[in-house]
Amino acid sequence: MSRNRARDRAARAHMNATGSFRARAARTVDTSDPQPTRGTVAFLLSASIPAEPSPGLEPGATMESLFGALVARSAHDVQRDGVRYPAFFNVYVVPPPTNAAKPGEVPQGWRLLDAFILVSARRPWHREDEDQQVVTDAFRAARTALNDYWPGLPEWAGHAALPLWMLAGLRGMTTEDQAREIVAEMQDAALEHTWTIGADSDVDPRW
């Protein structure tokens, strides 16, 4: 079993065993308003990138900064059912856990790298599972961008997403304050921090 599938199964098993609820912390959305509002969801992107620097890498740039830029730019391609919608990514590139993979679980010529992503979008958050659906949309956009730029990653070692609520559950955290601690931890641990350039001001939280 690949590292991504194994971790996903472990997360779901933990949820079922402990009865942990979905920690909706750091998900600044109003589920009571039937009209689309701007809100933020978060997830951890577990990815694989080439072990060697990409040809043509700009002087002073790193594979970590290139990875972050590719993910941040993919916010322009977030879509559902073939229809794009505005989104903004705040991307924190973080090192993977030391126990993220066992020998043989990472393809030769590749290495692991994670990104903690805060996704801002104007959506009808009152709809059931809209938060999870936005995470899925964002992950698919990022995955496509990475696979297009760095083709050749075996399917069994493909990129994966872990929503904040599952990440919190794996750590036995069930409160909003605890989930926010994870966000702060990821921000502090960031090797690189970047964001979507040219995003619609309606979804850019800096406006």
N, C-alpha and C positions, 0 to 999 in steps of 0.2 A: 504494500500500500504506500502511496506517495506521502510525503510529509504533510502536504496540504489536506489531503483527505483524512489522514490520521488525526490531525489537529481538529478538523471540523467535526469528526465523529466524537472526539473527546469532549469538545465543547458542548455538543448536543446531549451527550450522555450526562455531563455535569448538570445541565439545565434540568433534565428529567429526574435525576437522582435527588437534587436538592430542592427542586421546586422554585428555583430562583426566577424572579420576574425580570422582564426586559427593563434594564436600567435606562430610562429615557433622559438621563442627565446629559448635559452638553448637547441636547437636542432642543434648541431654543425655538420650538414651534408651538403655535396655538391651534390645538385640535378642536377647539369649540367653534371656530369661525368657518362657515361653509365656503367662504370666498378664499381664493388663493392668497397666501401671505408668505412673506419671506421668512425662512427658517433654516436651521443648520443641523446636519447630521454628520456623524463621524464614523470612520472605519479604518482598519489597518490593512494596507495592501502588502502582501508578502510576494515578492517578485524574485526573479532570477535575471541577472544581467551578465554580459560577457566578462570573463575574468581579466581580459586584457583591454587596455584603453582603446576606444574606437578611433580608427584612422580619421585624421582631420579635426581632432579635438582641439578647440581653441587654446592658445597658450594661457596657462593659469587655471583652466577649467579642469574639473575632475569628472569621473564617471558618475559620482554622486550628484553633482550639480546638473549634469546632462540628464540623468534619470529624473530628477525633480522637475526640470524644465519640461520634459516630455509629458510627464503626468499632469503638471499644471496646465499645459496647453490643451490637453485632451478634454478639458471642461467645455471647450467650444463644440465638441462632438457628442455631448450627452443627449440621448434621445430615448424615446419609447415608442414602440410600434411604428418605427420609421419616421417619427416626427421629433425634430430637435427642440429642446427648450433651454433657455438661458441658465447657466450654472457658473459658479465661482469656486475654485479649489484653493484652499490654503494647505500647502504641502510641506510636511516636516519629514525629511529623509532621516531615518534612524537605523542604527545597526540592528541586524536580526539577533534574537536571543542566542546565547552560546550553544544551547541545546536544540536549535531550530531544525537541524537535520543530522541524520546518522550517515556514516560512510556509505557511499553508493546512492544516496538519495538526491544528490546534486549532479547533474550531467557534467561530464568532463568539459572544461573550457568555460564553465559558468560559475557564478557565485551568487549568494543570497544577499538581498538588500530589501529593506522594508520602507514603507512610507505611511505615516499617519496623516490622513486627509480629512479636513473639515470641508464639507460640501454645503454651499449656500445656494438655495434655489427658492423661487416663488412657486409654491405648490398648494393644492387642496389637501392640507395635512389632516383634515378630519376624516379622510377616507382610510379605511382599514389597511394597515400595513404600508401606507404611503411612504413612511420613513424608510422601511426596508427596501421598497421598490426603488427609491431614489439612490440608495446605496448600490443596488444592483446595476442601475443605469450608469452610475459614475464608474463603477468597477469595470463594466464592459467597455466604456470609452477608454479608460486608462490601459486596459489589457490590449485592446486593438492597437493603440498608439505604440506600446512597447513591442508588440509582435511585429508591427510593420517596420519599425526602425531596426530592431534586432531579430530578424527571422531565424528560424532553426531550432528554437527551444522545443524539446520533445514534449508531446502532449501530456505525458504522465508527470512531468515536472512543471506544469503550467502555473501561472500566477493565480493567487487566491485572495479572497477578501474575508476579513473577520470584523463584523460590525462591533461597535463599541459595547453594546449590551452583552455580546458573547464574550468579548475580551474581559469585561468586568466580571461576568459569571465564572470564567475560568479561574479568576483570582478570589472567588468567594465574595465579591463585592455586589451589594444589591441596593445601595442608596445613591441618590443623585450626587451628594458630596463626594462619595468615593469614586464615582465615575469621572467627576471633574478632576479628581486627583490624577487619574490616568492621563487625561488631556494635558495637564500641567507637566506631568512626568515626560510625556512624549515631546513636548515643546522644549523642555530643558535638555533632553538627550539628543536633540536634532544635530545632525552633521551638516545639514543644509536646510534652509528655509526659503521657499519661493511661493509664488502665487500666480494665478491666472492674469495675464496681461490682456487688456482690451475687453474685459468682460462687461456685460451690460451693467450699467450703474444701478439698475433695479435690483440686482442680486449681489452686487459687490458690497460687503458689510462695511467697507471703509468709507462709503458715502453716507 
